[in-house]
Amino acid sequence: MRDALGLGLGIFIYGVGFGLVAAQAAIGWGWALGISGAVYSGSAQLASVNLIQTGHVTLSTLAATILVINARYVLFGAALQPWLGPAGMGRAVGSLLLLGDGNWILTMKAIAEGEQDRAYLLGTGVPMFAGWMGGTLVGAVAGGILPDPHALGVDLMLPAFAAAMMTAMAKTRAAFLPIGVGAGAAILLGPWVGNGWAVIAAGLAGGLAAALRVKT
């Protein structure tokens, strides 16, 4: 938990941004908290709120949007399985409920350093989840007072966070191969298939490039 306190503060600020967006979409603080607790994904939640604001959205559209944007967690789970699996199905699934981008990278770094305590994933997830929920509440309550969240640069937080994760993971020149392949796939496919599918394609392309590099 101590390792993730700094991330928890950053996630709190991100949660405030989502709360502001939710308030401006006329989503009450209770519903905003429910969404944050059930979905627990800033990118998927912001995309969902944008869809709701269009006034032409169905539950199936919302579900598909969330699944597409969160597809990266399939890869996260696959990377964690060899290490987390021995903890048992119940403990593994309970820990994965608090899985986020931030504590995934913390856990992967800890695994590389020889961490054997399988509770590490859950422990680092607690400050992040608490920060997300607390930030959502503050933002939703203050939504009628503070200015437009886009004017505060909230929409830049997700790509900035992703760039910070990439910097933490890229320790050698060889690591830039999957990064370059993934970025190229996203840039080339984005205009054709949309951002959601481009993100999935980028992840798969980068993962394949990394796997081929390891085998060779």
N, C-alpha and C positions, 0 to 999 in steps of 0.2 A: 504493500500500500504506500509506503514511503517513497518508493521509486516512481510512483505515478502521481504524486501530489502536484508536481509542476504541470503535468498533462491535464490534471483535473481542473486547474485554474484556467488553462487555455480552452478546455471544453466548456467551462462555465460561460466564458465570453461568447463562444459559438452558440451556446444554448440561448443566451440573451438575444442573439440575432434571430434565431428561429422564433422565439417568443414574440419579438417585434413584428416579424412577418406574419405570424399567425394572428396577432391582434389586428393588424391592418386588413386581414382577410375576414374579419368579423368572426374569428374562431375564439370562443371563450377560453379562459385560463384552465378550466377543468378539462375541456376537450384537448387543449394543447398539451397538458401534462399526460393525458391518456395516450395521445399519439406518440409523445416522446418515450413513454415507458414501453409501449407495445412495439413500435417500429425501431426506435433507438438507432437512427441513422440520419445524420444531418442532411446529406445530399438527397436521400430519398424523400425525406420530409419536406424539404424546400421545393423539390420538384412536384410533390403531391399538392402542396398549397398553391403553387402556380396553376396547376390543373384545375383545382377547385375554384380559383378566381375567374377562370374562363366561363364558368357557369354551364359548361357542356361536358360533364364527366360522369362516368359510371363507376361502380365498385370494381368491375372487372378491369377497367382502364387503370384505376388507382393501384390495384393489386399487381397488374402487369408492370407498371412503372416501377414499383418498389422492388419487384423481383429482378428486373433487368438491372437496375442501378446497384442492387446489393449482390449481384452474381459473383462479385469478387470474393465474397466470403466462402464460396465453395473452394476456391484456391487456398484461402487462409486456413480453412479447416483441414484440407488435405496436407498442408505443410505441417500442421500441428499434430496430426494423428499419430505418427510414430512415437512422439514424446508423450502426448496426453493420453493415448489409448490405455496404457497400463494402469491408469488411475481408476478404471472401471467406467462402464457406460453412464451410470448415474452421476458420478462426480464430473465426468467429462462434459456431459450435456449441461449440467448446472453451471459449470465454468463458462461454457460457450455462450450462455445467455448474456454474459457481460463482455463478450468479445467486441472490440472496436479496433479501428485502424491503429490507434496509438499503442494500446497494450499488446496488440499482436506483434508490432515491431519490437517492443520492449521484451516480450517473451522470446521471440526468435533470437534476439541478441543474447539473452540470458542462457538459452539452450546452447548456443554456440560457445558460451563460456563455461559450460558444464553444469548448469542448474539442474538439480534432480527433484526439487520440491514442486510437485504438480499443482500445488495451490497457488503458484506464482501468477498464473493467468487470472484466476479469480481475484486474487488480492490486488493486482494492478487495475482490474476492472472496476473495483468499488469506487475509488475517487473519481474516475471518469464518469461513471453512471450518476453519482451524486452531483457532480458538477453540471452534467447535462440537464438533469431534472431541475436543479436549483436555478440554473440560468434560464431555462424555459419559463419557469414561474415568474422570475423577475421581469423578463422581457414581455411576457403576456400581460402582466399587471400594469407595467409602465408603458405599454404600447400606445396609449392615447396621449402620452406626454412627450416622449422622445421623438426625434425626427425620423424621416424615411430611412430604414435600415440600409438601403442601397447607397444613400448619401454617406453613410458611415463606413462603407467599404466591406460590409458583411459578406457580400457575394464573392469577395476575393479570398475569404478565409479558407474555403475548401481547397482550391488549387494551391494556395500557399502552404497549407498543411501537407498536401500530397508531395509538394516539392521538398519540404523538410524531411519527410519520410524517405524519399529517394536519396537525399544527401546522406542520411544516416546509414543507409544500406549499401551505398556504392563505396566500397573500400579499396577496390582495385580497378585497373583499367578494363579488365575483362568484364566487370559488372556493367559497364556502359553498353555492351552489346545488346542485352535484352531490353535495356532502357531505350536505346535508339530504335530497336525494332518495334517496340510497343508504341513509342511516340509516333513513328512513321505510319504505323497502321491506323492510329487514331486520326492523324491529320488527313490521310488519304481517304479513309472511309467515312469520316464525319459528315461531309456534305451529301453523301449518298444514302447512308443508312440511319442517320440521326445520331445524336451524342450518346444516347444510352447504349445502343448496339455497338457503337464505335469503342466505347469503354471496354465492353466485353471482348471484342475482337482484339483490342490492344493488349489486354491481360493475357489472353490465350496465345497471341503471337509472341509476346515477351516471354511467357512461361516456356513455350516450345523452344525459343532461341536459347534460353538458359539451360533447358534439359539437354539439348543437342551439344551445347558448349561443354557441359559436364561430361558427357559420354565421349567426346572427342578429346 
